[in-house]
C-alpha cells in the first residue's frame, strides 16, 4: 500500500472523528452522522488497499 493512500485514508478517519465530536458537542446529528460515515469510509478504503496489495 502506498504511503499516499495510507495518509489519505488516515486523514479521512481523523477528519471524520473531528466532525463526529463536533456534531455531538453542538447537538448537530447531521454533522455527527457525516463524521461517522467519513470514518467508516476511510477505514474501508484502507482495508481495501491492504487486500489489493496482498494479491499484487
GUKOLKOL-815336 format. One record per atom (N, C-alpha, C): x, y, z; atom name; residue number from 1; residue in three letters. Coordinates in nm, 2 decimals. Each point is the difference from the previous one (the first is absolute). Example, Ala and Ser with C-alpha at 12.3 -4.5 7.8 and 13.67 -1.06 7.14 Angstrom:
2
+--------+--------+--------+-------+-----+--------+
!     px !     py !     pz ! atome ! num ! residu !
+--------+--------+--------+-------+-----+--------+
!   1.32 !  -0.57 !   0.78 !     N !   1 !    ALA !
!  -0.09 !   0.12 !   0.00 !    CA !   1 !    ALA !
!   0.09 !   0.12 !   0.00 !     C !   1 !    ALA !
!  -0.04 !   0.11 !  -0.07 !     N !   2 !    SER !
!   0.09 !   0.11 !   0.00 !    CA !   2 !    SER !
!  -0.08 !   0.11 !   0.08 !     C !   2 !    SER !
+--------+--------+--------+-------+-----+--------+
***
This chain:
56
+--------+--------+--------+-------+-----+--------+
!     px !     py !     pz ! atome ! num ! residu !
+--------+--------+--------+-------+-----+--------+
!   0.08 !  -0.12 !   0.00 !     N !   1 !    UNK !
!  -0.08 !   0.12 !   0.00 !    CA !   1 !    UNK !
!   0.09 !   0.12 !   0.00 !     C !   1 !    UNK !
!  -0.03 !   0.10 !  -0.08 !     N !   2 !    UNK !
!   0.08 !   0.12 !  -0.01 !    CA !   2 !    UNK !
!  -0.02 !   0.09 !   0.12 !     C !   2 !    UNK !
!   0.10 !   0.07 !   0.04 !     N !   3 !    UNK !
!  -0.01 !   0.09 !   0.11 !    CA !   3 !    UNK !
!  -0.10 !   0.11 !  -0.02 !     C !   3 !    UNK !
!  -0.02 !   0.04 !  -0.13 !     N !   4 !    UNK !
!  -0.09 !   0.10 !  -0.03 !    CA !   4 !    UNK !
!  -0.14 !  -0.05 !   0.03 !     C !   4 !    UNK !
!  -0.04 !  -0.12 !  -0.04 !     N !   5 !    UNK !
!  -0.13 !  -0.06 !   0.03 !    CA !   5 !    UNK !
!  -0.02 !  -0.01 !   0.15 !     C !   5 !    UNK !
!   0.10 !  -0.05 !   0.07 !     N !   6 !    UNK !
!  -0.01 !  -0.01 !   0.14 !    CA !   6 !    UNK !
!  -0.03 !   0.13 !   0.07 !     C !   6 !    UNK !
!   0.08 !   0.10 !  -0.04 !     N !   7 !    UNK !
!  -0.02 !   0.14 !   0.06 !    CA !   7 !    UNK !
!  -0.14 !   0.05 !  -0.03 !     C !   7 !    UNK !
!  -0.04 !  -0.01 !  -0.12 !     N !   8 !    UNK !
!  -0.14 !   0.05 !  -0.04 !    CA !   8 !    UNK !
!  -0.11 !  -0.07 !   0.08 !     C !   8 !    UNK !
!   0.01 !  -0.13 !   0.01 !     N !   9 !    UNK !
!  -0.10 !  -0.08 !   0.07 !    CA !   9 !    UNK !
!   0.00 !   0.04 !   0.15 !     C !   9 !    UNK !
!   0.12 !   0.01 !   0.05 !     N !  10 !    UNK !
!   0.01 !   0.03 !   0.15 !    CA !  10 !    UNK !
!  -0.05 !   0.14 !   0.02 !     C !  10 !    UNK !
!   0.03 !   0.10 !  -0.09 !     N !  11 !    UNK !
!  -0.04 !   0.13 !   0.03 !    CA !  11 !    UNK !
!  -0.16 !   0.01 !  -0.02 !     C !  11 !    UNK !
!  -0.05 !  -0.08 !  -0.08 !     N !  12 !    UNK !
!  -0.15 !   0.00 !  -0.01 !    CA !  12 !    UNK !
!  -0.06 !  -0.06 !   0.13 !     C !  12 !    UNK !
!   0.06 !  -0.10 !   0.06 !     N !  13 !    UNK !
!  -0.05 !  -0.05 !   0.12 !    CA !  13 !    UNK !
!   0.01 !   0.11 !   0.11 !     C !  13 !    UNK !
!   0.11 !   0.07 !   0.01 !     N !  14 !    UNK !
!   0.02 !   0.10 !   0.10 !    CA !  14 !    UNK !
!  -0.10 !   0.12 !  -0.02 !     C !  14 !    UNK !
!  -0.02 !   0.04 !  -0.12 !     N !  15 !    UNK !
!  -0.09 !   0.10 !  -0.04 !    CA !  15 !    UNK !
!  -0.14 !  -0.04 !   0.04 !     C !  15 !    UNK !
!  -0.03 !  -0.12 !  -0.02 !     N !  16 !    UNK !
!  -0.14 !  -0.06 !   0.03 !    CA !  16 !    UNK !
!  -0.02 !   0.00 !   0.15 !     C !  16 !    UNK !
!   0.10 !  -0.03 !   0.08 !     N !  17 !    UNK !
!  -0.01 !   0.00 !   0.14 !    CA !  17 !    UNK !
!  -0.02 !   0.14 !   0.06 !     C !  17 !    UNK !
!   0.07 !   0.09 !  -0.06 !     N !  18 !    UNK !
!  -0.01 !   0.14 !   0.04 !    CA !  18 !    UNK !
!  -0.15 !   0.05 !  -0.03 !     C !  18 !    UNK !
!  -0.05 !  -0.03 !  -0.12 !     N !  19 !    UNK !
!  -0.14 !   0.03 !  -0.03 !    CA !  19 !    UNK !
!  -0.10 !  -0.06 !   0.09 !     C !  19 !    UNK !
!   0.03 !  -0.13 !   0.04 !     N !  20 !    UNK !
!  -0.09 !  -0.07 !   0.09 !    CA !  20 !    UNK !
!   0.00 !   0.07 !   0.14 !     C !  20 !    UNK !
!   0.11 !   0.03 !   0.05 !     N !  21 !    UNK !
!   0.01 !   0.06 !   0.13 !    CA !  21 !    UNK !
!  -0.06 !   0.14 !   0.00 !     C !  21 !    UNK !
!   0.02 !   0.08 !  -0.10 !     N !  22 !    UNK !
!  -0.06 !   0.13 !  -0.02 !    CA !  22 !    UNK !
!  -0.15 !  -0.01 !   0.00 !     C !  22 !    UNK !
!  -0.05 !  -0.10 !  -0.08 !     N !  23 !    UNK !
!  -0.14 !  -0.02 !  -0.01 !    CA !  23 !    UNK !
!  -0.06 !  -0.04 !   0.13 !     C !  23 !    UNK !
!   0.06 !  -0.08 !   0.08 !     N !  24 !    UNK !
!  -0.05 !  -0.04 !   0.13 !    CA !  24 !    UNK !
!   0.00 !   0.12 !   0.09 !     C !  24 !    UNK !
!   0.11 !   0.08 !   0.00 !     N !  25 !    UNK !
!   0.01 !   0.11 !   0.09 !    CA !  25 !    UNK !
!  -0.11 !   0.11 !  -0.03 !     C !  25 !    UNK !
!  -0.03 !   0.02 !  -0.12 !     N !  26 !    UNK !
!  -0.09 !   0.10 !  -0.04 !    CA !  26 !    UNK !
!  -0.15 !  -0.05 !  -0.02 !     C !  26 !    UNK !
!  -0.01 !  -0.13 !   0.01 !     N !  27 !    UNK !
!  -0.14 !  -0.06 !  -0.01 !    CA !  27 !    UNK !
!  -0.04 !  -0.01 !  -0.15 !     C !  27 !    UNK !
!   0.10 !   0.01 !  -0.09 !     N !  28 !    UNK !
!  -0.03 !  -0.01 !  -0.14 !    CA !  28 !    UNK !
!   0.01 !  -0.14 !  -0.05 !     C !  28 !    UNK !
!  -0.12 !  -0.07 !  -0.01 !     N !  29 !    UNK !
!   0.00 !  -0.14 !  -0.03 !    CA !  29 !    UNK !
!   0.05 !  -0.03 !  -0.14 !     C !  29 !    UNK !
!  -0.03 !   0.10 !  -0.09 !     N !  30 !    UNK !
!   0.05 !  -0.02 !  -0.14 !    CA !  30 !    UNK !
!   0.15 !   0.00 !  -0.01 !     C !  30 !    UNK !
!   0.06 !   0.09 !   0.07 !     N !  31 !    UNK !
!   0.15 !   0.01 !   0.00 !    CA !  31 !    UNK !
!   0.06 !  -0.12 !   0.06 !     C !  31 !    UNK !
!  -0.06 !  -0.05 !   0.11 !     N !  32 !    UNK !
!   0.04 !  -0.12 !   0.07 !    CA !  32 !    UNK !
!   0.00 !  -0.12 !  -0.09 !     C !  32 !    UNK !
!  -0.11 !  -0.02 !  -0.07 !     N !  33 !    UNK !
!  -0.01 !  -0.11 !  -0.09 !    CA !  33 !    UNK !
!   0.09 !   0.01 !  -0.12 !     C !  33 !    UNK !
!   0.02 !   0.12 !  -0.05 !     N !  34 !    UNK !
!   0.10 !   0.02 !  -0.11 !    CA !  34 !    UNK !
!   0.14 !  -0.03 !   0.05 !     C !  34 !    UNK !
!   0.03 !   0.03 !   0.12 !     N !  35 !    UNK !
!   0.14 !  -0.03 !   0.05 !    CA !  35 !    UNK !
!   0.01 !  -0.15 !   0.01 !     C !  35 !    UNK !
!  -0.10 !  -0.07 !   0.05 !     N !  36 !    UNK !
!   0.00 !  -0.15 !   0.01 !    CA !  36 !    UNK !
!   0.02 !  -0.06 !  -0.14 !     C !  36 !    UNK !
!  -0.07 !   0.05 !  -0.09 !     N !  37 !    UNK !
!   0.01 !  -0.05 !  -0.14 !    CA !  37 !    UNK !
!   0.14 !   0.02 !  -0.05 !     C !  37 !    UNK !
!   0.06 !   0.11 !   0.02 !     N !  38 !    UNK !
!   0.14 !   0.03 !  -0.04 !    CA !  38 !    UNK !
!   0.10 !  -0.10 !   0.06 !     C !  38 !    UNK !
!  -0.02 !  -0.03 !   0.13 !     N !  39 !    UNK !
!   0.09 !  -0.09 !   0.07 !    CA !  39 !    UNK !
!  -0.01 !  -0.14 !  -0.06 !     C !  39 !    UNK !
!  -0.12 !  -0.04 !  -0.03 !     N !  40 !    UNK !
!  -0.02 !  -0.14 !  -0.05 !    CA !  40 !    UNK !
!   0.05 !   0.00 !  -0.14 !     C !  40 !    UNK !
!  -0.02 !   0.10 !  -0.08 !     N !  41 !    UNK !
!   0.05 !   0.01 !  -0.14 !    CA !  41 !    UNK !
!   0.15 !  -0.01 !   0.00 !     C !  41 !    UNK !
!   0.07 !   0.07 !   0.08 !     N !  42 !    UNK !
!   0.14 !   0.00 !   0.01 !    CA !  42 !    UNK !
!   0.06 !  -0.14 !   0.04 !     C !  42 !    UNK !
!  -0.07 !  -0.06 !   0.09 !     N !  43 !    UNK !
!   0.04 !  -0.13 !   0.05 !    CA !  43 !    UNK !
!  -0.02 !  -0.11 !  -0.11 !     C !  43 !    UNK !
!  -0.11 !   0.01 !  -0.07 !     N !  44 !    UNK !
!  -0.03 !  -0.10 !  -0.10 !    CA !  44 !    UNK !
!   0.10 !   0.02 !  -0.12 !     C !  44 !    UNK !
!   0.03 !   0.12 !  -0.03 !     N !  45 !    UNK !
!   0.10 !   0.02 !  -0.11 !    CA !  45 !    UNK !
!   0.13 !  -0.05 !   0.04 !     C !  45 !    UNK !
!   0.04 !   0.02 !   0.13 !     N !  46 !    UNK !
!   0.13 !  -0.05 !   0.04 !    CA !  46 !    UNK !
!   0.01 !  -0.15 !   0.00 !     C !  46 !    UNK !
!  -0.11 !  -0.07 !   0.04 !     N !  47 !    UNK !
!   0.00 !  -0.14 !   0.00 !    CA !  47 !    UNK !
!   0.00 !  -0.05 !  -0.14 !     C !  47 !    UNK !
!  -0.07 !   0.06 !  -0.09 !     N !  48 !    UNK !
!   0.00 !  -0.04 !  -0.14 !    CA !  48 !    UNK !
!   0.13 !   0.01 !  -0.07 !     C !  48 !    UNK !
!   0.08 !   0.11 !   0.04 !     N !  49 !    UNK !
!   0.13 !   0.02 !  -0.05 !    CA !  49 !    UNK !
!   0.09 !  -0.11 !   0.04 !     C !  49 !    UNK !
!  -0.01 !  -0.04 !   0.13 !     N !  50 !    UNK !
!   0.08 !  -0.11 !   0.05 !    CA !  50 !    UNK !
!  -0.02 !  -0.13 !  -0.07 !     C !  50 !    UNK !
!  -0.13 !  -0.03 !  -0.02 !     N !  51 !    UNK !
!  -0.04 !  -0.12 !  -0.07 !    CA !  51 !    UNK !
!   0.05 !   0.00 !  -0.14 !     C !  51 !    UNK !
!  -0.01 !   0.11 !  -0.07 !     N !  52 !    UNK !
!   0.05 !   0.01 !  -0.14 !    CA !  52 !    UNK !
!   0.15 !  -0.02 !   0.00 !     C !  52 !    UNK !
!   0.07 !   0.06 !   0.09 !     N !  53 !    UNK !
!   0.15 !  -0.02 !   0.01 !    CA !  53 !    UNK !
!   0.04 !  -0.15 !   0.03 !     C !  53 !    UNK !
!  -0.08 !  -0.07 !   0.07 !     N !  54 !    UNK !
!   0.03 !  -0.13 !   0.04 !    CA !  54 !    UNK !
!  -0.01 !  -0.09 !  -0.13 !     C !  54 !    UNK !
!  -0.08 !   0.03 !  -0.09 !     N !  55 !    UNK !
!  -0.02 !  -0.08 !  -0.12 !    CA !  55 !    UNK !
!   0.09 !   0.05 !  -0.12 !     C !  55 !    UNK !
!   0.07 !   0.11 !   0.02 !     N !  56 !    UNK !
!   0.09 !   0.04 !  -0.11 !    CA !  56 !    UNK !
!   0.14 !  -0.02 !   0.02 !     C !  56 !    UNK !
+--------+--------+--------+-------+-----+--------+
***
